[in-house]
Amino acid sequence: MKMGIAALQWMIFMIAAAIVAPIAIADLYQLSAVETAGFMQRTIFVLGIAGLLQGLLGHRLPIHEGPAGLWWSVFTIYAGFIGVLYTSNIEALQALSGGLLVSGVFFIILAASGFIGVLAKLFTPTVTFVYLMLLVLQLSGSFIKGMFGISADHPIMDPWMAFLSLIVVIAAFSFGRSKVMWIRQYSVIFSLVLGWGLFLIAGKAPSVGEAHGWFDLPKLFAFGVPTFDSGVITTAIFITLLLITNLVASVRLMEGIVASNERSDPKRYRRGGLISGVNQLLGGGFSAIGSVPISGAAGFVTQTGQKSIKPFLIGCLLVIGITLFPPIMNIMSALPAPVGYAVTFVIFSNMVVMALKELKKITAGEENAYLVIGISMMIGVGVMFLSPSATKGLPAAVIAILNNGLIVGSVFAMLLEQFFLFREKGLSFRKK
């Protein structure tokens, strides 16, 4: 019984976190209602398989997979190329499917070469602190807008939604800190159900869409045979390098929570990288959005205290299963977005606590660490304030990077820290 509820909690959390991206991208590419439903089904289906493969064969940690923000950026950029580089929306989507396949192959090559293990060593407490703080800062705006009911179609704040979201936030914090163990363990599902109920009573919950059948298998190459061009291939290679940063950060965080008293598994990053490559191939094959291990899983586990991987694996199976049944998928898709944002807001607040714990690990003799943090945070946050229109005309890969302050700041933190370490070694060598 407990295992089933925990698995259901994982399932609802994974789906709630994955619904927004495919709907937003489908709108950009002007897909029909049927095409949008299929795109969402295939994306969530791939995410379920990706999490299951990682849990069984990859890093073997309870980290759910979600639509990669970097791929989301690339899909958004390439929508602007329709009518310029591509004659139709479907032709652009075929090219992006090809890019995902290229990314999968490159991911596997880098993992097999041991590159990911080398990168993992660069995630010191300093870099991890910068990564976590930038992650929270980058997403905080989306959380607040979502809880206020602000979207592209509705740019004005909805006071009722904001009030109900506040109730959900307070409830989620209360459930997560309850002295009753079973309430704390299932705090996420309680919060989601409570919020959904409140929005239904207030008449703010979306209606359940009509299903066109009871059973539907995801289609391979739904947009047609993938195509390959130099621009997409170059973009895919750059995106892969940056996705590895997300992978390493997510694994390192969860490893510290779940396996804190055990020795770190040096092969975990390589296995995780190989499976991530397979997952990118699945994304390309099923014409979906590329996936990545989500760092927010660490906040979820901290909030619920559910460190066991078994409920997570069952949750992935449930995610895969319900995507095959459109009526159930439509019910899950009717979860009010502000409820999902409110619960995720609480989960990500735990990430700030984790960041501060990483800061404590920096010893007094590492005075350069604080300079690295200051410079990297300024660069990362500064990039977040760049207007998307400011990067027009640049290559797609460069635009995707400059639209992501998290990656820019984290990479700068790595480079700066290694520069200071190299300089200190050179000075000590000269003194000798």
Secondary structure, 3 states (H helix, E strand, C coil): CHHHHHHHHHHHHHHHHHCHHHHHHHHHCCCCHHHHHHHHHHHHHHHHHHHHHHHHCCCCCCCCEEECHHHHHHHHHHHCCECCCECCHHHHHHHHHHHHHHHHHHHHHHHHHCHHHHHHCCCCHHHHHHHHHHHHHHHHHHHHHHHCCCCCCCCCCCHHHHHHHHHHHHHHHHHHCCCCHHHHHCHHHHHHHHHHHHHHHCCCCCCCCCCCCCCCCCCCCCCCCCCCCHHHHHHHHHHHHHHHHHHHHHHHHHHHHHCCCCCCCCCHHHHHHHHHHHHHHHHHHCCCCCEEECCHHHHHHHHHCCCCHHHHHHHHHHHHHHHCCHHHHHHHHCCCHHHHHHHHHHHHHHHHHHHHHHHHCCCCCCHHHHHHHHHHHHHHHHHHCCCHHHHCCCCHHHHHHHCCHHHHHHHHHHHHHHHHHHHHHHHHHHHC
